[in-house]
Amino acid sequence: MAAPDALLIGVVDETGHVGLLGRPLPVDAAFLAATRARSVHSPEARFRFAGGCVEGRCRQWTGRRCGLIARLVEDAAPAGAALRPCGIRADCRWFAEQGPSACAVCPEVVTDGGGPRPAGL
């Protein structure tokens, strides 16, 4: 979710795929304001953010793990592809729960998929 304490970890392209950044960037209120002022699309439709897991305050929480990544990994059943560099893997709940399979589907996750795809930044 786009919030001043989040990390920017990727950019959503025209096809809806997330191009992950080599290193996460901290998000502040000025970045979010500028992003909202420059586009009719929400920041979540254009960028991929990471933040700490809020467990029970999230509708994806099953009571013991993230239900979203569990479903995505189960549905995708990705083959053993090599891990790409990731700036948050050491702290990533999805990786801790699902291992490399989470990394395989991570670039396909866009928080706000509603509306038309942005044509550019």
DSSP file (Angstrom, degrees, kcal/mol; ACC not computed):
  #  RESIDUE AA STRUCTURE BP1 BP2  ACC     N-H-->O    O-->H-N    N-H-->O    O-->H-N    TCO  KAPPA ALPHA  PHI   PSI    X-CA   Y-CA   Z-CA
    1    1 A M              0   0    0      0, 0.0     2,-0.7     0, 0.0    49,-0.1   0.000 360.0 360.0 360.0 141.6    0.0    0.0    0.0
    2    2 A A        +     0   0    0     47,-0.1    42,-0.1    45,-0.1    49,-0.0  -0.608 360.0 138.9 -73.7 111.3    1.2    3.5   -0.8
    3    3 A A    >   -     0   0    0     -2,-0.7     3,-2.5     4,-0.0    24,-0.2  -0.982  66.0-105.0-150.9 153.5    2.1    5.1    2.5
    4    4 A P  T 3  S+     0   0    0      0, 0.0    23,-0.1     0, 0.0    25,-0.1   0.684 120.1  50.4 -57.7 -17.5    4.9    7.3    3.8
    5    5 A D  T 3  S+     0   0    0     21,-0.1    23,-0.1    23,-0.1     2,-0.1   0.348  93.3 100.8-101.7   7.8    6.5    4.4    5.6
    6    6 A A    <   -     0   0    0     -3,-2.5    21,-2.1    45,-0.1     2,-0.4  -0.269  68.4-124.0 -84.0 172.8    6.4    2.0    2.6
    7    7 A L  E     -AB  26  50A   0     43,-2.7    43,-2.5    19,-0.2     2,-0.6  -0.964  15.6-131.4-115.7 137.2    9.2    1.0    0.3
    8    8 A L  E     +AB  25  49A   0     17,-3.6    17,-2.2    -2,-0.4    41,-0.2  -0.796  35.6 164.1 -84.2 119.3    8.9    1.4   -3.5
    9    9 A I  E     +     0   0A   0     39,-2.9    12,-2.8    -2,-0.6     2,-0.3   0.512  54.3   1.1-117.4  -7.6   10.0   -1.9   -4.9
   10   10 A G  E     -AB  20  48A   0     38,-1.4    38,-2.5    10,-0.3     2,-0.4  -0.996  54.9-121.0-169.8 169.9    8.8   -1.8   -8.5
   11   11 A V  E     -AB  19  47A   0      8,-2.1     8,-3.1    -2,-0.3     2,-0.4  -0.982  27.7-130.5-123.3 133.0    7.1   -0.1  -11.4
   12   12 A V  E     -A   18   0A   0     34,-2.5     6,-0.2    -2,-0.4     2,-0.1  -0.701  25.8-151.1 -83.8 127.2    4.0   -1.5  -13.2
   13   13 A D    >   -     0   0    0      4,-2.9     3,-1.7    -2,-0.4   107,-0.1  -0.270  35.1 -86.9 -90.2-177.0    4.3   -1.5  -17.0
   14   14 A E  T 3  S+     0   0    0      1,-0.3   103,-0.1   105,-0.1    -1,-0.1   0.728 126.9  54.4 -63.4 -23.2    1.6   -1.3  -19.6
   15   15 A T  T 3  S-     0   0    0      2,-0.1    -1,-0.3   102,-0.0     3,-0.1   0.521 119.0-107.3 -88.9  -5.4    1.1   -5.1  -19.6
   16   16 A G  S <  S+     0   0    0     -3,-1.7     2,-0.3     1,-0.3    -2,-0.1   0.496  77.0 133.3  91.4   4.6    0.5   -5.1  -15.8
   17   17 A H        -     0   0    0      1,-0.0    -4,-2.9    93,-0.0     2,-0.6  -0.657  55.2-126.1 -87.6 144.7    3.8   -6.8  -15.0
   18   18 A V  E     -A   12   0A   0     89,-2.7     2,-0.8    -2,-0.3    -6,-0.2  -0.817  10.8-152.4 -95.4 121.5    5.9   -5.3  -12.2
   19   19 A G  E     -A   11   0A   0     -8,-3.1    -8,-2.1    -2,-0.6     2,-0.2  -0.839  24.5-138.7 -88.2 111.2    9.5   -4.4  -13.1
   20   20 A L  E     -A   10   0A   0     -2,-0.8   -10,-0.3   -10,-0.2     2,-0.1  -0.472   9.9-125.3 -76.4 140.3   11.3   -4.8   -9.8
   21   21 A L  E     -     0   0A   0    -12,-2.8    66,-0.5    -2,-0.2    -1,-0.1  -0.480  14.7-126.5 -77.2 152.9   13.9   -2.2   -8.7
   22   22 A G  E    S+     0   0A   0      1,-0.2    -1,-0.1    -2,-0.1    -2,-0.0   0.818  98.1  21.1 -68.3 -30.3   17.3   -3.4   -7.8
   23   23 A R  E    S-     0   0A   0     63,-0.1    -1,-0.2   -15,-0.1   -15,-0.0  -0.997  89.2-114.6-140.1 132.1   17.1   -1.6   -4.5
   24   24 A P  E     -     0   0A   0      0, 0.0   -15,-0.2     0, 0.0    25,-0.0  -0.321  26.9-145.0 -66.0 149.3   14.0   -0.5   -2.7
   25   25 A L  E     -A    8   0A   0    -17,-2.2   -17,-3.6    -4,-0.0     2,-0.1  -0.943  18.2-113.7-116.2 136.8   13.4    3.2   -2.3
   26   26 A P  E     -A    7   0A   0      0, 0.0     2,-0.4     0, 0.0   -19,-0.2  -0.419  28.6-138.7 -67.9 143.3   11.8    4.8    0.8
   27   27 A V        -     0   0    0    -21,-2.1     2,-0.3   -24,-0.2   -21,-0.1  -0.859  22.6-178.8-104.5 135.2    8.5    6.5    0.1
   28   28 A D     >  -     0   0    0     -2,-0.4     4,-2.0   -23,-0.1     3,-0.2  -0.799  43.2 -99.2-126.4 173.5    7.6    9.8    1.7
   29   29 A A  H  > S+     0   0    0     -2,-0.3     4,-2.5     1,-0.2     5,-0.2   0.838 120.1  56.8 -62.0 -34.9    4.5   12.1    1.6
   30   30 A A  H  > S+     0   0    0      2,-0.2     4,-2.4     1,-0.2    -1,-0.2   0.909 106.7  49.2 -65.1 -41.8    6.1   14.3   -1.0
   31   31 A F  H  > S+     0   0    0     -3,-0.2     4,-2.4     2,-0.2    -2,-0.2   0.936 112.7  47.6 -61.4 -46.5    6.5   11.4   -3.4
   32   32 A L  H  X S+     0   0    0     -4,-2.0     4,-2.4     2,-0.2    -2,-0.2   0.902 111.9  49.6 -63.9 -41.6    3.0   10.3   -2.9
   33   33 A A  H  X S+     0   0    0     -4,-2.5     4,-2.1     2,-0.2    -1,-0.2   0.925 112.7  47.2 -63.4 -44.4    1.6   13.8   -3.4
   34   34 A A  H  X S+     0   0    0     -4,-2.4     4,-1.4     1,-0.2    -2,-0.2   0.892 111.9  50.7 -64.9 -39.6    3.6   14.3   -6.6
   35   35 A T  H  X S+     0   0    0     -4,-2.4     4,-0.6     1,-0.2    -2,-0.2   0.914 111.9  46.5 -64.5 -43.6    2.5   10.9   -7.9
   36   36 A R  H >< S+     0   0    0     -4,-2.4     3,-0.6     1,-0.2    -1,-0.2   0.858 111.6  52.1 -67.7 -34.7   -1.2   11.6   -7.2
   37   37 A A  H 3< S+     0   0    0     -4,-2.1    -1,-0.2     1,-0.2    -2,-0.2   0.777 108.9  50.7 -72.1 -26.4   -0.9   15.0   -8.8
   38   38 A R  H 3< S+     0   0    0     -4,-1.4     2,-0.3    -3,-0.2    -1,-0.2   0.517 114.3  32.2 -91.9  -5.4    0.7   13.7  -12.1
   39   39 A S    <<  -     0   0    0     -3,-0.6    -1,-0.1    -4,-0.6    82,-0.0  -0.996  58.5-138.3-152.4 152.2   -1.8   10.9  -12.8
   40   40 A V  S    S+     0   0    0     -2,-0.3     2,-0.3     2,-0.1    -1,-0.1   0.592  86.6  89.7 -81.5 -12.4   -5.5    9.9  -12.6
   41   41 A H  S    S-     0   0    0     -6,-0.1    -2,-0.1     1,-0.1    -3,-0.1  -0.606  87.3-109.5 -86.1 144.6   -4.2    6.4  -11.6
   42   42 A S    >>  -     0   0    0     -2,-0.3     3,-1.0     1,-0.1     4,-0.9  -0.322  27.4-114.0 -65.9 154.4   -3.6    5.5   -8.0
   43   43 A P  H >> S+     0   0    0      0, 0.0     4,-2.6     0, 0.0     3,-0.8   0.872 118.0  59.0 -56.0 -35.9    0.0    5.1   -7.0
   44   44 A E  H 34 S+     0   0    0      1,-0.2    68,-0.9     2,-0.2    67,-0.4   0.761 101.7  53.8 -67.1 -24.5   -0.8    1.4   -6.4
   45   45 A A  H <4 S+     0   0    0     -3,-1.0    -1,-0.2    66,-0.2     3,-0.1   0.704 119.7  33.1 -79.0 -19.8   -1.8    1.0  -10.0
   46   46 A R  H << S+     0   0    0     -4,-0.9   -34,-2.5    -3,-0.8     2,-0.3   0.665 122.3  34.7-108.6 -23.3    1.5    2.4  -11.2
   47   47 A F  E  <  -B   11   0A   0     -4,-2.6     2,-0.5   -36,-0.3    64,-0.3  -0.898  68.0-128.5-133.5 159.5    3.9    1.3   -8.6
   48   48 A R  E     -B   10   0A   0    -38,-2.5   -39,-2.9    -2,-0.3   -38,-1.4  -0.953  29.3-170.1-110.4 127.1    4.6   -1.7   -6.3
   49   49 A F  E     -B    8   0A   0     -2,-0.5     2,-0.4   -41,-0.2   -41,-0.2  -0.801   9.1-155.8-115.0 154.9    5.1   -1.0   -2.7
   50   50 A A  E     +B    7   0A   0    -43,-2.5   -43,-2.7    -2,-0.3     2,-0.3  -0.980  19.7 159.5-128.8 144.9    6.2   -3.1    0.2
   51   51 A G        -     0   0    0     -2,-0.4   -45,-0.1   -45,-0.2     3,-0.1  -0.918  46.6 -65.7-150.5 174.7    5.5   -2.6    3.9
   52   52 A G        -     0   0    0     -2,-0.3     2,-0.2     1,-0.1    40,-0.1  -0.349  57.4-100.6 -67.0 147.1    5.5   -4.6    7.1
   53   53 A C        -     0   0    0      1,-0.1    -1,-0.1    -2,-0.0    13,-0.0  -0.493  27.4-165.6 -67.9 133.3    2.9   -7.4    7.5
   54   54 A V    >   -     0   0    0      1,-0.3     3,-2.1    -2,-0.2    -1,-0.1   0.299  18.9-167.0-103.7   7.3    0.0   -6.3    9.6
   55   55 A E  G >  S+     0   0    0      1,-0.3     3,-2.4     2,-0.2     6,-0.4  -0.165  72.1  22.4  46.0-115.3   -1.3   -9.9   10.1
   56   56 A G  G 3  S+     0   0    0      1,-0.3    -1,-0.3     7,-0.1    -2,-0.0   0.602 117.2  64.9 -61.1 -14.2   -4.8   -9.8   11.5
   57   57 A R  G <  S+     0   0    0     -3,-2.1     2,-0.4     3,-0.0    -1,-0.3   0.418  91.4  80.8 -86.5   2.5   -5.5   -6.3   10.3
   58   58 A C  S X  S-     0   0    0     -3,-2.4     3,-1.3    -4,-0.1    -5,-0.0  -0.894  76.3-140.1-110.6 137.3   -5.2   -7.6    6.7
   59   59 A R  T 3  S+     0   0    0     -2,-0.4    -1,-0.1     1,-0.3    -3,-0.1   0.660 102.7  60.8 -70.1 -13.4   -8.1   -9.3    4.9
   60   60 A Q  T 3  S+     0   0    0     -5,-0.1     7,-2.7     7,-0.0    -1,-0.3   0.596  78.1 110.6 -85.7 -11.7   -5.6  -11.8    3.4
   61   61 A W  B <   -C   66   0B   0     -3,-1.3     5,-0.2    -6,-0.4    -5,-0.0  -0.457  49.7-166.4 -70.0 129.5   -4.4  -13.0    6.8
   62   62 A T        -     0   0    0      3,-2.7    -1,-0.1    -2,-0.2     4,-0.1   0.530  55.5 -92.4 -92.4  -7.4   -5.5  -16.6    7.4
   63   63 A G  S    S+     0   0    0      2,-0.4    -7,-0.1     0, 0.0     3,-0.1   0.085 120.5  28.7 112.6 -20.3   -4.7  -16.6   11.2
   64   64 A R  S    S+     0   0    0      1,-0.4     2,-0.3    -9,-0.1    -3,-0.1   0.424 124.2   8.2-145.6  -7.9   -1.2  -18.0   10.7
   65   65 A R  S    S-     0   0    0     -5,-0.1    -3,-2.7   -10,-0.0     2,-0.7  -0.965  85.6 -72.1-162.4 176.1    0.1  -16.9    7.2
   66   66 A C  B  >  -C   61   0B   0     -2,-0.3     4,-1.4    -5,-0.2    -5,-0.2  -0.717  34.1-165.3 -81.9 115.1   -0.6  -14.7    4.2
   67   67 A G  H  > S+     0   0    0     -7,-2.7     4,-2.2    -2,-0.7     5,-0.2   0.788  82.0  62.7 -70.9 -27.9   -3.4  -16.3    2.2
   68   68 A L  H  > S+     0   0    0     -8,-0.2     4,-2.5     2,-0.2     5,-0.2   0.973 107.2  39.3 -63.4 -55.5   -2.7  -14.2   -0.9
   69   69 A I  H  > S+     0   0    0      1,-0.2     4,-2.5     2,-0.2     5,-0.3   0.856 113.2  57.1 -67.2 -32.4    0.8  -15.6   -1.6
   70   70 A A  H  X S+     0   0    0     -4,-1.4     4,-2.1     2,-0.2    -1,-0.2   0.934 110.8  43.6 -61.5 -44.7   -0.3  -19.1   -0.6
   71   71 A R  H  X S+     0   0    0     -4,-2.2     4,-2.9     2,-0.2     5,-0.2   0.914 113.7  50.7 -65.9 -43.3   -3.1  -19.0   -3.3
   72   72 A L  H  X S+     0   0    0     -4,-2.5     4,-2.3     1,-0.2     5,-0.2   0.919 112.4  45.7 -62.9 -43.7   -0.8  -17.4   -5.9
   73   73 A V  H  X S+     0   0    0     -4,-2.5     4,-2.5     2,-0.2    -1,-0.2   0.914 114.3  49.0 -65.3 -42.5    1.9  -20.0   -5.4
   74   74 A E  H  < S+     0   0    0     -4,-2.1    -2,-0.2    -5,-0.3    -1,-0.2   0.922 114.7  44.4 -63.0 -44.5   -0.6  -22.8   -5.4
   75   75 A D  H  < S+     0   0    0     -4,-2.9    -1,-0.2     1,-0.2    -2,-0.2   0.855 119.2  41.8 -68.9 -35.9   -2.3  -21.5   -8.6
   76   76 A A  H  < S-     0   0    0     -4,-2.3    -2,-0.2    -5,-0.2    -1,-0.2   0.845  75.7-168.6 -82.7 -35.1    1.0  -20.8  -10.5
   77   77 A A     <  -     0   0    0     -4,-2.5    -3,-0.1    -5,-0.2    -4,-0.1   0.921  24.7-156.5  41.0  57.0    3.0  -23.9   -9.5
   78   78 A P        -     0   0    0      0, 0.0    -1,-0.1     0, 0.0     2,-0.1  -0.250  10.3-117.7 -66.6 148.0    6.1  -22.3  -10.9
   79   79 A A        -     0   0    0      1,-0.1     2,-2.4    -3,-0.1    25,-0.0  -0.313  47.8 -78.7 -74.2 167.1    9.1  -24.3  -12.0
   80   80 A G        +     0   0    0     -2,-0.1    -1,-0.1     3,-0.0     2,-0.1  -0.408  64.1 172.7 -72.5  72.6   12.4  -23.9  -10.2
   81   81 A A        -     0   0    0     -2,-2.4     2,-0.1     1,-0.1    23,-0.1  -0.435  40.6 -93.1 -77.4 156.1   13.6  -20.7  -11.9
   82   82 A A        -     0   0    0     -2,-0.1     2,-0.3     1,-0.1    -1,-0.1  -0.408  45.7-104.7 -67.7 144.7   16.7  -18.9  -10.6
   83   83 A L        -     0   0    0     -2,-0.1    -1,-0.1    -3,-0.1     3,-0.1  -0.535  31.2-141.2 -72.2 132.0   16.1  -16.2   -8.0
   84   84 A R        -     0   0    0     -2,-0.3    -1,-0.0     1,-0.1    -3,-0.0  -0.549  38.2 -81.2 -84.6 158.9   16.4  -12.7   -9.4
   85   85 A P        -     0   0    0      0, 0.0     2,-0.4     0, 0.0    -1,-0.1  -0.318  52.8-173.8 -58.8 143.3   18.0  -10.0   -7.2
   86   86 A C        -     0   0    0     -3,-0.1     3,-0.3     1,-0.1     4,-0.3  -0.984  25.9-154.3-146.5 130.4   15.6   -8.6   -4.6
   87   87 A G  S    S+     0   0    0    -66,-0.5   -65,-0.1    -2,-0.4    -1,-0.1   0.559  96.6  37.2 -81.1  -8.4   16.1   -5.7   -2.2
   88   88 A I  S >> S+     0   0    0      2,-0.1     3,-1.9     1,-0.1     4,-0.7   0.416  78.8 107.4-121.5   0.9   13.6   -7.0    0.4
   89   89 A R  G >4 S+     0   0    0     -3,-0.3     3,-1.0     1,-0.3     7,-0.1   0.841  75.8  59.7 -52.5 -39.7   14.0  -10.8    0.4
   90   90 A A  G 34 S+     0   0    0      1,-0.3    -1,-0.3    -4,-0.3    -2,-0.1   0.789 119.6  28.7 -61.3 -27.1   15.8  -10.9    3.8
   91   91 A D  G <4 S+     0   0    0     -3,-1.9     2,-0.5   -39,-0.0    -1,-0.3   0.290  91.2 125.4-113.3   7.4   12.7   -9.3    5.4
   92   92 A C    <X  -     0   0    0     -3,-1.0     4,-2.2    -4,-0.7     5,-0.1  -0.566  45.2-161.0 -80.6 121.2   10.0  -10.6    3.0
   93   93 A R  H  > S+     0   0    0     -2,-0.5     4,-2.2     2,-0.2     5,-0.2   0.899  93.3  55.2 -63.1 -41.4    7.2  -12.4    4.7
   94   94 A W  H  > S+     0   0    0      1,-0.2     4,-3.0     2,-0.2     5,-0.4   0.918 109.7  45.5 -59.8 -44.0    6.2  -14.1    1.4
   95   95 A F  H  > S+     0   0    0      1,-0.2     4,-2.3     2,-0.2    -1,-0.2   0.908 111.3  53.0 -66.0 -40.8    9.7  -15.5    1.0
   96   96 A A  H  < S+     0   0    0     -4,-2.2    -1,-0.2     1,-0.2    -2,-0.2   0.865 118.6  36.4 -61.4 -35.4    9.8  -16.6    4.6
   97   97 A E  H  < S+     0   0    0     -4,-2.2    -2,-0.2    -5,-0.1    -1,-0.2   0.860 135.2  17.7 -85.9 -37.9    6.5  -18.5    4.1
   98   98 A Q  H >< S-     0   0    0     -4,-3.0     3,-1.0     1,-0.2    -3,-0.2   0.481  87.3-152.4-118.8  -6.2    6.8  -19.8    0.5
   99   99 A G  T >X  -     0   0    0     -4,-2.3     3,-1.8    -5,-0.4     4,-0.9  -0.273  67.8 -12.2  66.2-152.6   10.5  -19.6   -0.4
  100  100 A P  H 3> S+     0   0    0      0, 0.0     4,-1.5     0, 0.0    -1,-0.2   0.727 127.4  70.2 -57.3 -24.1   11.6  -19.2   -4.0
  101  101 A S  H <> S+     0   0    0     -3,-1.0     4,-1.1     1,-0.2    -2,-0.2   0.857  95.8  53.8 -62.6 -33.3    8.0  -19.9   -5.2
  102  102 A A  H <> S+     0   0    0     -3,-1.8     4,-1.7     1,-0.2     3,-0.4   0.892 105.2  53.8 -66.1 -38.9    6.9  -16.6   -3.8
  103  103 A C  H  < S+     0   0    0     -4,-0.9    -1,-0.2     1,-0.2    -2,-0.2   0.841 102.4  58.8 -64.1 -33.0    9.7  -14.8   -5.8
  104  104 A A  H  < S+     0   0    0     -4,-1.5    -1,-0.2     1,-0.2    -2,-0.2   0.848 116.5  31.5 -66.7 -34.3    8.4  -16.4   -9.0
  105  105 A V  H >< S+     0   0    0     -4,-1.1     3,-2.0    -3,-0.4     4,-0.4   0.606  94.5  92.0 -99.3 -13.5    5.0  -14.9   -8.7
  106  106 A C  G >< S+     0   0    0     -4,-1.7     3,-1.9     1,-0.3    -2,-0.1   0.867  80.7  57.0 -51.6 -45.6    5.9  -11.6   -6.9
  107  107 A P  G 3  S+     0   0    0      0, 0.0   -89,-2.7     0, 0.0    -1,-0.3   0.631 101.3  59.7 -66.3  -8.9    6.3   -9.5  -10.1
  108  108 A E  G <  S+     0   0    0     -3,-2.0     2,-0.6   -91,-0.2    -2,-0.2   0.525  82.3 100.3 -92.0  -6.2    2.7  -10.4  -11.1
  109  109 A V    <   +     0   0    0     -3,-1.9     2,-0.4    -4,-0.4   -93,-0.0  -0.721  43.9 173.0 -89.5 119.0    1.2   -8.9   -8.0
  110  110 A V        -     0   0    0     -2,-0.6     3,-0.3     1,-0.1   -65,-0.1  -0.995  24.2-149.7-123.0 126.0   -0.3   -5.4   -8.5
  111  111 A T  S    S+     0   0    0     -2,-0.4     2,-0.6   -67,-0.4   -66,-0.2   0.892  89.8  35.6 -64.8 -41.6   -2.2   -4.0   -5.6
  112  112 A D        +     0   0    0    -68,-0.9    -1,-0.3     1,-0.1   -70,-0.1  -0.851  61.2 161.2-118.3  94.2   -4.7   -1.9   -7.6
  113  113 A G        +     0   0    0     -2,-0.6    -1,-0.1    -3,-0.3     2,-0.1   0.400  40.6 113.6 -91.9   3.5   -5.6   -3.6  -10.8
  114  114 A G        +     0   0    0      2,-0.0    -2,-0.0     3,-0.0   -69,-0.0  -0.401  63.5  13.6 -77.4 151.8   -8.7   -1.6  -11.4
  115  115 A G  S    S-     0   0    0     -2,-0.1   -74,-0.0   -74,-0.1     2,-0.0  -0.064 104.8 -30.5  80.1 178.8   -9.1    0.8  -14.3
  116  116 A P  S    S-     0   0    0      0, 0.0     3,-0.1     0, 0.0    -2,-0.0  -0.314  70.1-101.3 -69.3 151.6   -7.1    1.2  -17.5
  117  117 A R        -     0   0    0   -103,-0.1  -103,-0.1     1,-0.1   -71,-0.1  -0.506  43.1-105.0 -70.4 137.3   -3.4    0.4  -17.4
  118  118 A P        -     0   0    0      0, 0.0  -102,-0.1     0, 0.0    -1,-0.1  -0.391  19.6-149.6 -62.5 138.8   -1.2    3.5  -17.2
  119  119 A A  S    S-     0   0    0      1,-0.2     2,-0.3    -2,-0.1  -105,-0.1   0.671  71.8 -27.4 -83.3 -17.9    0.5    4.4  -20.5
  120  120 A G              0   0    0   -107,-0.1    -1,-0.2  -106,-0.0  -107,-0.0  -0.977 360.0 360.0-178.5 176.0    3.5    6.0  -18.7
  121  121 A L              0   0    0     -2,-0.3   -83,-0.0    -3,-0.1   -75,-0.0   0.458 360.0 360.0 -86.3 360.0    4.7    7.6  -15.6
